[in-house]
């Protein structure tokens, strides 16, 4: 039994050393930054700042749910494009079976896109009413 423990330690000493070294390095970096870091305070330090523009308005601004819906649809269709790129690389190896499989896949994607378009999931702006038409 003792021999098994010694063999286990002999096999995994490098992994244990790596874990201890990483934990020590992280502790050192956090400690060094807290000791050596600057402590400047001022009115400019407490103002939110992004991309060179001082923020205006509330940080609690509400966005339309349509924005998130379109963003999710973009991610979904973008991931599907990655599958099609992989298919394009191996098209000679998969033959006609792979071609028809990809054709069905593209057809399902197009059917989903048409459905999203007809249900209004891709409309960004609100629908215009009679008061919004020119001449009124």
MDAnalysis code that builds the backbone (N, CA, C; Angstrom):
import MDAnalysis as mda
import numpy as np

u = mda.Universe.empty(408, n_residues=136, atom_resindex=np.repeat(np.arange(136), 3), trajectory=True)
u.add_TopologyAttr("name", ["N", "CA", "C"] * 136)
u.add_TopologyAttr("resid", np.arange(1, 137))
u.add_TopologyAttr("resname", ["UNK", "UNK", "UNK", "UNK", "UNK", "UNK", "UNK", "UNK", "UNK", "UNK", "UNK", "UNK", "UNK", "UNK", "UNK", "UNK", "UNK", "UNK", "UNK", "UNK", "UNK", "UNK", "UNK", "UNK", "UNK", "UNK", "UNK", "UNK", "UNK", "UNK", "UNK", "UNK", "UNK", "UNK", "UNK", "UNK", "UNK", "UNK", "UNK", "UNK", "UNK", "UNK", "UNK", "UNK", "UNK", "UNK", "UNK", "UNK", "UNK", "UNK", "UNK", "UNK", "UNK", "UNK", "UNK", "UNK", "UNK", "UNK", "UNK", "UNK", "UNK", "UNK", "UNK", "UNK", "UNK", "UNK", "UNK", "UNK", "UNK", "UNK", "UNK", "UNK", "UNK", "UNK", "UNK", "UNK", "UNK", "UNK", "UNK", "UNK", "UNK", "UNK", "UNK", "UNK", "UNK", "UNK", "UNK", "UNK", "UNK", "UNK", "UNK", "UNK", "UNK", "UNK", "UNK", "UNK", "UNK", "UNK", "UNK", "UNK", "UNK", "UNK", "UNK", "UNK", "UNK", "UNK", "UNK", "UNK", "UNK", "UNK", "UNK", "UNK", "UNK", "UNK", "UNK", "UNK", "UNK", "UNK", "UNK", "UNK", "UNK", "UNK", "UNK", "UNK", "UNK", "UNK", "UNK", "UNK", "UNK", "UNK", "UNK", "UNK", "UNK", "UNK", "UNK", "UNK"])
u.atoms.positions = np.array([
    [0.817, -1.186, 0.000],
    [0.000, 0.000, 0.000],
    [0.867, 1.257, 0.000],
    [1.904, 1.252, 0.802],
    [2.819, 2.392, 0.853],
    [3.512, 2.585, -0.490],
    [3.755, 1.461, -1.146],
    [4.397, 1.539, -2.460],
    [3.496, 2.230, -3.478],
    [2.173, 1.979, -3.411],
    [1.222, 2.632, -4.308],
    [1.182, 4.135, -4.067],
    [1.243, 4.545, -2.810],
    [1.248, 5.968, -2.488],
    [2.507, 6.627, -3.018],
    [3.635, 5.982, -2.851],
    [4.903, 6.532, -3.337],
    [4.890, 6.620, -4.863],
    [4.358, 5.599, -5.528],
    [4.272, 5.639, -6.990],
    [3.346, 6.752, -7.460],
    [2.224, 6.957, -6.748],
    [1.298, 8.036, -7.099],
    [1.943, 9.395, -6.949],
    [2.703, 9.579, -5.875],
    [3.407, 10.855, -5.674],
    [4.467, 11.040, -6.741],
    [5.163, 9.976, -7.088],
    [6.214, 10.066, -8.103],
    [5.644, 10.413, -9.472],
    [4.419, 9.937, -9.757],
    [3.824, 10.212, -11.058],
    [3.279, 11.635, -11.160],
    [2.750, 12.162, -10.069],
    [2.021, 13.430, -10.128],
    [2.705, 14.576, -9.397],
    [3.987, 14.458, -9.073],
    [4.661, 15.541, -8.354],
    [4.741, 16.801, -9.203],
    [4.912, 16.658, -10.507],
    [5.024, 17.832, -11.376],
    [3.708, 18.603, -11.424],
    [2.591, 17.882, -11.465],
    [1.289, 18.550, -11.479],
    [1.049, 19.280, -10.165],
    [1.373, 18.649, -9.064],
    [1.228, 19.295, -7.757],
    [2.120, 20.509, -7.625],
    [3.347, 20.392, -8.109],
    [4.267, 21.537, -8.064],
    [3.737, 22.684, -8.914],
    [3.177, 22.366, -10.084],
    [2.619, 23.387, -10.964],
    [1.469, 24.119, -10.285],
    [0.574, 23.377, -9.634],
    [-0.564, 23.993, -8.953],
    [-0.099, 24.900, -7.829],
    [0.864, 24.433, -7.043],
    [1.394, 25.247, -5.942],
    [2.092, 26.489, -6.497],
    [2.852, 26.342, -7.598],
    [3.553, 27.482, -8.190],
    [2.578, 28.516, -8.736],
    [1.514, 28.076, -9.379],
    [0.520, 29.010, -9.915],
    [-0.183, 29.748, -8.779],
    [-0.577, 29.025, -7.731],
    [-1.218, 29.673, -6.589],
    [-0.268, 30.678, -5.937],
    [0.994, 30.325, -5.809],
    [1.980, 31.250, -5.236],
    [2.190, 32.472, -6.111],
    [2.252, 32.277, -7.429],
    [2.423, 33.406, -8.341],
    [1.223, 34.339, -8.287],
    [0.026, 33.788, -8.220],
    [-1.180, 34.620, -8.118],
    [-1.178, 35.414, -6.812],
    [-0.837, 34.752, -5.713],
    [-0.780, 35.448, -4.427],
    [0.275, 36.546, -4.448],
    [1.413, 36.270, -5.073],
    [2.468, 37.285, -5.163],
    [2.001, 38.491, -5.975],
    [1.346, 38.265, -7.122],
    [0.906, 39.379, -7.963],
    [-0.163, 40.221, -7.270],
    [-1.097, 39.587, -6.580],
    [-2.124, 40.345, -5.862],
    [-1.494, 41.141, -4.728],
    [-0.585, 40.516, -3.989],
    [0.082, 41.217, -2.885],
    [0.955, 42.353, -3.379],
    [1.717, 42.133, -4.438],
    [2.595, 43.181, -4.970],
    [1.788, 44.348, -5.518],
    [0.660, 44.075, -6.177],
    [-0.133, 45.176, -6.713],
    [-0.786, 45.981, -5.594],
    [-1.149, 45.328, -4.495],
    [-1.749, 46.094, -3.391],
    [-0.704, 46.930, -2.670],
    [0.548, 46.468, -2.624],
    [1.605, 47.230, -1.956],
    [2.138, 48.331, -2.866],
    [2.355, 48.027, -4.137],
    [3.000, 48.965, -5.058],
    [2.014, 49.839, -5.828],
    [0.745, 49.519, -5.805],
    [-0.240, 50.251, -6.596],
    [-0.470, 51.653, -6.093],
    [-0.864, 52.528, -7.002],
    [-1.120, 53.914, -6.647],
    [-2.424, 54.074, -5.893],
    [-2.488, 55.107, -5.110],
    [-3.673, 55.365, -4.300],
    [-4.234, 56.758, -4.580],
    [-4.175, 57.194, -5.818],
    [-4.625, 58.552, -6.115],
    [-6.147, 58.628, -6.066],
    [-6.633, 59.725, -5.531],
    [-8.066, 59.976, -5.464],
    [-8.324, 61.373, -6.006],
    [-9.494, 61.569, -6.529],
    [-9.842, 62.883, -7.047],
    [-11.188, 62.836, -7.718],
    [-11.648, 63.999, -8.134],
    [-12.974, 64.069, -8.755],
    [-12.994, 63.340, -10.091],
    [-11.884, 63.365, -10.819],
    [-11.846, 62.703, -12.122],
    [-11.783, 61.190, -11.989],
    [-11.300, 60.683, -10.879],
    [-11.181, 59.246, -10.696],
    [-12.528, 58.578, -10.435],
    [-13.506, 59.319, -9.953],
    [-14.796, 58.713, -9.621],
    [-15.820, 58.837, -10.745],
    [-15.448, 59.436, -11.881],
    [-16.367, 59.605, -13.010],
    [-16.216, 58.421, -13.961],
    [-17.315, 57.781, -14.353],
    [-17.211, 56.705, -15.341],
    [-16.692, 57.255, -16.668],
    [-15.844, 56.500, -17.324],
    [-15.176, 56.967, -18.525],
    [-15.082, 55.803, -19.495],
    [-15.522, 56.020, -20.729],
    [-15.429, 54.950, -21.711],
    [-15.131, 55.528, -23.087],
    [-14.095, 55.033, -23.707],
    [-13.716, 55.391, -25.072],
    [-13.520, 56.888, -25.265],
    [-13.035, 57.573, -24.251],
    [-12.734, 58.983, -24.378],
    [-13.939, 59.899, -24.268],
    [-15.096, 59.364, -23.939],
    [-16.306, 60.172, -23.858],
    [-16.847, 60.090, -22.428],
    [-17.089, 61.220, -21.844],
    [-17.686, 61.248, -20.527],
    [-19.162, 60.867, -20.675],
    [-19.617, 59.964, -19.837],
    [-20.982, 59.467, -19.932],
    [-22.012, 60.545, -19.662],
    [-23.116, 60.455, -20.368],
    [-24.230, 61.387, -20.167],
    [-25.494, 60.569, -19.973],
    [-26.339, 60.990, -19.100],
    [-27.586, 60.278, -18.869],
    [-27.412, 59.208, -17.806],
    [-28.434, 58.414, -17.669],
    [-28.459, 57.386, -16.640],
    [-27.781, 56.110, -17.128],
    [-27.114, 55.432, -16.212],
    [-26.529, 54.136, -16.538],
    [-27.592, 53.056, -16.547],
    [-28.775, 53.363, -16.095],
    [-29.878, 52.413, -16.026],
    [-30.800, 52.534, -17.241],
    [-30.246, 52.912, -18.379],
    [-31.040, 53.083, -19.585],
    [-31.613, 51.742, -20.024],
    [-32.864, 51.739, -20.414],
    [-33.528, 50.510, -20.839],
    [-33.376, 50.322, -22.341],
    [-33.138, 49.094, -22.726],
    [-33.061, 48.738, -24.131],
    [-34.283, 47.907, -24.481],
    [-34.671, 47.984, -25.722],
    [-35.793, 47.192, -26.199],
    [-35.407, 45.715, -26.215],
    [-36.374, 44.865, -25.968],
    [-36.146, 43.428, -26.018],
    [-35.786, 43.007, -27.440],
    [-36.244, 43.766, -28.415],
    [-35.927, 43.457, -29.816],
    [-34.419, 43.448, -30.053],
    [-33.704, 44.330, -29.363],
    [-32.258, 44.382, -29.514],
    [-31.641, 43.043, -29.115],
    [-32.055, 42.498, -27.982],
    [-31.498, 41.233, -27.510],
    [-31.941, 40.080, -28.395],
    [-33.160, 40.128, -28.902],
    [-33.654, 39.079, -29.782],
    [-32.842, 39.034, -31.075],
    [-32.593, 40.188, -31.664],
    [-31.798, 40.237, -32.899],
    [-30.367, 39.791, -32.622],
    [-29.826, 40.160, -31.459],
    [-28.473, 39.738, -31.106],
    [-28.391, 38.224, -30.961],
    [-29.388, 37.608, -30.337],
    [-29.395, 36.152, -30.198],
    [-29.531, 35.473, -31.554],
    [-30.386, 36.013, -32.408],
    [-30.537, 35.428, -33.748],
    [-29.237, 35.542, -34.541],
    [-28.537, 36.670, -34.383],
    [-27.252, 36.817, -35.068],
    [-26.271, 35.748, -34.604],
    [-26.186, 35.523, -33.301],
    [-25.261, 34.518, -32.786],
    [-25.630, 33.133, -33.296],
    [-26.918, 32.822, -33.298],
    [-27.353, 31.504, -33.773],
    [-26.975, 31.308, -35.230],
    [-27.276, 32.273, -36.089],
    [-26.966, 32.116, -37.508],
    [-25.464, 32.200, -37.775],
    [-24.740, 32.887, -36.931],
    [-23.290, 32.950, -37.077],
    [-22.672, 31.595, -36.761],
    [-23.158, 30.922, -35.738],
    [-22.665, 29.587, -35.398],
    [-22.964, 28.616, -36.533],
    [-24.111, 28.745, -37.143],
    [-24.447, 27.863, -38.256],
    [-23.496, 28.087, -39.429],
    [-23.047, 29.302, -39.629],
    [-22.082, 29.573, -40.698],
    [-20.774, 28.836, -40.435],
    [-20.385, 28.692, -39.182],
    [-19.170, 27.949, -38.845],
    [-19.327, 26.486, -39.259],
    [-20.507, 25.915, -39.038],
    [-20.743, 24.538, -39.478],
    [-20.629, 24.426, -40.995],
    [-21.124, 25.407, -41.709],
    [-21.048, 25.355, -43.174],
    [-19.613, 25.518, -43.667],
    [-18.798, 26.315, -42.983],
    [-17.386, 26.429, -43.369],
    [-16.675, 25.089, -43.181],
    [-16.965, 24.414, -42.091],
    [-16.362, 23.096, -41.865],
    [-16.821, 22.113, -42.938],
    [-18.082, 22.181, -43.316],
    [-18.585, 21.308, -44.370],
    [-17.881, 21.608, -45.694],
    [-17.637, 22.863, -45.986],
    [-16.995, 23.243, -47.247],
    [-15.572, 22.693, -47.338],
    [-14.915, 22.536, -46.207],
    [-13.545, 22.014, -46.214],
    [-13.525, 20.536, -46.580],
    [-14.515, 19.783, -46.129],
    [-14.507, 18.327, -46.349],
    [-15.495, 17.892, -47.417],
    [-15.894, 18.774, -48.293],
    [-16.924, 18.446, -49.281],
    [-16.504, 17.296, -50.192],
    [-15.231, 17.202, -50.550],
    [-14.789, 16.116, -51.432],
    [-14.835, 14.765, -50.721],
    [-14.650, 14.761, -49.415],
    [-14.651, 13.502, -48.666],
    [-16.059, 13.001, -48.366],
    [-17.012, 13.888, -48.174],
    [-18.354, 13.461, -47.771],
    [-19.239, 13.094, -48.954],
    [-18.894, 13.538, -50.146],
    [-19.625, 13.149, -51.352],
    [-21.031, 13.724, -51.409],
    [-21.890, 13.021, -52.189],
    [-23.255, 13.492, -52.393],
    [-24.097, 13.412, -51.129],
    [-23.806, 12.452, -50.276],
    [-24.558, 12.332, -49.023],
    [-24.346, 13.576, -48.166],
    [-23.112, 14.008, -48.061],
    [-22.806, 15.225, -47.312],
    [-23.395, 16.461, -47.965],
    [-23.395, 16.478, -49.311],
    [-23.978, 17.613, -50.019],
    [-25.463, 17.749, -49.710],
    [-26.196, 16.627, -49.812],
    [-27.634, 16.694, -49.553],
    [-27.929, 16.972, -48.080],
    [-27.078, 16.485, -47.201],
    [-27.233, 16.810, -45.781],
    [-27.062, 18.298, -45.530],
    [-26.044, 18.895, -46.175],
    [-25.838, 20.336, -46.034],
    [-26.966, 21.121, -46.703],
    [-27.496, 20.605, -47.807],
    [-28.609, 21.292, -48.474],
    [-29.844, 21.314, -47.576],
    [-30.125, 20.199, -46.906],
    [-31.254, 20.162, -45.965],
    [-30.997, 21.123, -44.807],
    [-29.762, 21.158, -44.323],
    [-29.383, 22.060, -43.235],
    [-29.612, 23.519, -43.634],
    [-29.180, 23.889, -44.836],
    [-29.370, 25.256, -45.325],
    [-30.855, 25.556, -45.506],
    [-31.630, 24.583, -45.996],
    [-33.067, 24.785, -46.163],
    [-33.739, 25.050, -44.812],
    [-33.358, 24.296, -43.781],
    [-33.919, 24.517, -42.445],
    [-33.542, 25.901, -41.929],
    [-32.301, 26.326, -42.169],
    [-31.880, 27.675, -41.763],
    [-32.693, 28.745, -42.482],
    [-32.897, 28.573, -43.784],
    [-33.685, 29.551, -44.536],
    [-35.133, 29.573, -44.069],
    [-35.686, 28.403, -43.746],
    [-37.063, 28.358, -43.236],
    [-37.143, 29.098, -41.900],
    [-36.133, 28.943, -41.046],
    [-36.101, 29.680, -39.774],
    [-35.974, 31.169, -39.985],
    [-35.175, 31.569, -40.965],
    [-35.013, 32.992, -41.258],
    [-36.309, 33.593, -41.798],
    [-36.993, 32.881, -42.670],
    [-38.276, 33.359, -43.196],
    [-39.297, 33.455, -42.070],
    [-39.328, 32.457, -41.184],
    [-40.247, 32.493, -40.052],
    [-39.959, 33.696, -39.147],
    [-38.671, 33.924, -38.838],
    [-38.301, 35.078, -38.011],
    [-38.704, 36.388, -38.671],
    [-38.545, 36.466, -39.970],
    [-38.898, 37.678, -40.689],
    [-40.410, 37.914, -40.677],
    [-41.171, 36.858, -40.873],
    [-42.642, 37.010, -40.915],
    [-43.248, 37.293, -39.548],
    [-42.629, 36.797, -38.489],
    [-43.160, 37.062, -37.154],
    [-42.712, 38.410, -36.607],
    [-41.829, 39.095, -37.343],
    [-41.390, 40.419, -36.915],
    [-40.212, 40.402, -35.966],
    [-39.546, 39.263, -35.837],
    [-38.413, 39.176, -34.918],
    [-37.223, 40.004, -35.396],
    [-37.163, 40.315, -36.677],
    [-36.034, 41.072, -37.221],
    [-36.340, 42.556, -37.383],
    [-37.530, 42.999, -36.971],
    [-37.887, 44.415, -37.084],
    [-37.281, 45.192, -35.920],
    [-36.461, 46.179, -36.233],
    [-35.816, 46.983, -35.196],
    [-36.726, 48.115, -34.741],
    [-37.315, 48.802, -35.684],
    [-38.089, 50.007, -35.367],
    [-39.542, 49.619, -35.116],
    [-40.243, 50.394, -34.294],
    [-41.672, 50.125, -34.095],
    [-42.447, 50.390, -35.381],
    [-43.575, 49.728, -35.512],
    [-44.397, 49.916, -36.696],
    [-44.949, 51.337, -36.741],
    [-44.980, 51.905, -37.924],
    [-45.488, 53.274, -38.041],
    [-47.003, 53.228, -38.122],
    [-47.620, 54.138, -37.384],
    [-49.081, 54.228, -37.386],
    [-49.536, 55.295, -38.377],
    [-50.846, 55.563, -38.464],
    [-51.353, 56.556, -39.406],
    [-50.843, 57.966, -39.105],
    [-50.543, 58.278, -37.871],
    [-50.050, 59.614, -37.527],
    [-48.617, 59.822, -37.992],
    [-47.883, 58.740, -38.254],
    [-46.497, 58.871, -38.666],
    [-46.323, 59.042, -40.173],
    [-47.400, 58.861, -40.937],
    [-47.290, 58.948, -42.382],
    [-47.177, 60.410, -42.815],
    [-46.423, 60.642, -43.892],
    [-46.299, 62.027, -44.393],
    [-47.647, 62.565, -44.853],
    [-47.861, 63.834, -44.636],
    [-49.088, 64.479, -45.063],
    [-50.100, 64.598, -43.968],
    [-49.863, 64.019, -42.812],
    [-50.816, 64.139, -41.687],
    [-50.336, 65.148, -40.683],
])
